[in-house]
């Protein structure tokens, strides 16, 4: 069993005394650093390698923190002008998960010329979650000459983290679609039961069948 396998097994037991102390010290260190900052090497080399990271020129790692919990509506002094139904300021549910938000924060603000490959969790405290984002330089020859990674150099992958093309973005879309399916779809009225449209169609079909039967009997004519 190689070294990466041992590291992977250690990270599986986050409640152990060793990992509990290590994560507590690391999160204290992360709080003292800027929101987005570059790191020299990944904190989880086994996880980074599984997600496509390579220790060659053209690959960089950035660490970012995202505030946990629900979002807050951006209104001045908490005043929302409109209907009482829309007066809520706190507990606004985000359509994207925190990992996708972290990737967008790195790719949009700091590293606009790099491509986001993937990201992974490295710690959390009472206020923030911390992620490390793997970025690739699409103009570097060591990346462009490798067949297994040069697909990310295509222009179609520009800002893929903002268009839901990363693993975290696709997961957010799947969760949103499943939520719509559970709630009856985006175009369904909440006051209307799911089976009402089906029942209406069955009533129309039964009425037409009754009229057809009476026409075959010769007593009535079909309505025009």
N, C-alpha and C positions, 0 to 999 in steps of 0.2 A: 504494500500500500504506500503510495507516494505521499509527499509532503502536502500537496493540495488536498488530498483526501482527509488527512488529519485536520487541516484547517477547516474544511467543510464540516467535519463532525463536531469540532469545537463550537462553530457558529450555530449549530443546531440546538445547542444547550445554552440558551441565553440566560437562563435563570440560575446557572451554576455560579459558585462564588467567584471564580476567576473571571468569567465573562461579565458578571454583574459589576465587579470592581472596574474592569477595563472599560466598559461602556460608560460608566459614570465619570471616569477620569477624562475619557475622550470627549464626551458631550460638554464637559466643563471647558475643555480647550476650544472646541468648536464655537462656543458662545463668545469667546474673546476675539474671534477672527471676523473679517467682513462677511457679508451675506453670501457673496460669490467670490471664491478665491481658488487659485490653482494649487494643486498638490503635485509633489514630485513623483509619487508612485501610489498605486491604489491601496487603500486600507484593507481591502479584501481581494487579494490577488487571485484566489481560486474563483470567486464569483466574476471578477472582471474578465478572466480568461474564458469562462464559459459564455460570456456575453459578447465575445469578439475582440477583446482588447489584446494587443500585441505590444511587446516591449521594444518597439522600433520607432524610428523617427516618423513623425506624422500623426502619432497618437498622443493625446493629452488627456488628463483627468482634471475635472473641476468639481469642487465640493460646494453645495448650495444648501441653504436651509429655507424651510417653508413653514409658515405658521399653521399649527394644527387646528382642527375644529372647523366649524362653519364659517362662512364668509360674512362680511358686514357690508350693507348697502352704502355706497359712496354718495351721501347726501349732506348738505351743509347744515351743521348743528342738529342733525337727526330729524330735520323737518322734511316730510314727504308731502308734496302738494298733489292732491288727487282724492280718489275714493278711499274710504276707511279700510276697504279690503286690502289695499296696497300700502298700508302705513308701516308695515314691518321693516325694521332696520337690521336687527340681529337675526342669527340663525338662518341665513340665506344659504341654501344648498347649492354647491357648485356642480356644474355638469361635468367637470373633469376631476380626476383623482389627483392627489397631492404629488405623486411622482411625475405625472404629465405636466403639472404646473411648474415643478422644479426644472424640468427639461426646457420648457418654454422660457423660463426666466434666464437660464444660461445662454440658450441659443439666440435670444432676441436682444439681450442687453449687453452682453460681454463679448460673445464669440460669434458675431454675425458672419464671419468668413469661414467658419468651420461647420462641419456636419455632425449632428447628434446621432450617434450609433445606438446607444442604450444607456441605462442607468440602473442603480441598485441602492438599497437602503443600507445605511451605515450606523444609524443610531437615532434616538429620540429622547426628549425630556418632556417636562410638563407643558411646554409652550411650542416647541419646534420639532420638526422632523428633518433629518439630515440625509441627503443623498449625494452620491458621487456619479457624475455624468461622464460618459466616454465620448470624446469628440475626435473627429478625424479631419485632417487637412487635405482637401481634395486636390490641391495644387502640388503636393509633395510627390516627388518621383517614386519614393519607396512605397507609396500608396497606389499611385497610378499604374505601376508595373506589376502589381500583385493581382492575379485573376480572381482570387477569392474575396477581395475587398474593393476593387476598383469600380464596382457597380455604384457605389455611393458617390462617385465623381460626376455622374450624370446630372445635368441641370434639373431634372425632374425631382431630385431629392433635396433641393434647396429648402431650408427651414421645414424639414419633414416633421419636426417636433411640434410645429404650430398647426399642422394639417392632419394630425391623428395618424401618422404613418409609422410611428415607433410602437414598440410593444405596449407601453403604458397608454398611448393614445388609442390603440385598437381596443384595449381592455375597457377604456372609458366608454367607447362607442357601443361595445357589446352590452355593458351594464345599462346604458341609457335605452337601448333597444329592448332589452328584457323588461325594463321597468314599464315602457309603453305597452308591451304585450300583456303584462300583468294587469295594468289599469284599463285595458280595453282599447288601446290604440289612441293615436293623437287626435283623430277626428271624431271620436265618440263623445257624446254629451254625458256629463257625469250623472245627470238626473235621469237619463234614459237607460234602461237595463240592456244588457248585451244581447238578449234574445228578442227584443222588441221588433227589430227589423225583420228577423227571420219569421216571427209569428205573423207579421203583416203580409209577407209574401205568401205564406201558407194560406191565409184567409182569401187572398185574391185568387189563388190557384183553385181553391175549393169552390168558390163562387162561379168561376168560369167552367169548371167541370159540371156543375149542376145545370147551368144554362145549356151546355152542349147536350147533356142527357135529355133535357126537355125538348130540344130541337129535334133530336133523333126520334122521339116519340110522336112528333107531328103536331103537337098542340101549340107550340110557340115558335117564333122566328128569332134568329140570333139578332142581338142589337147591333146596329151599324156603328 
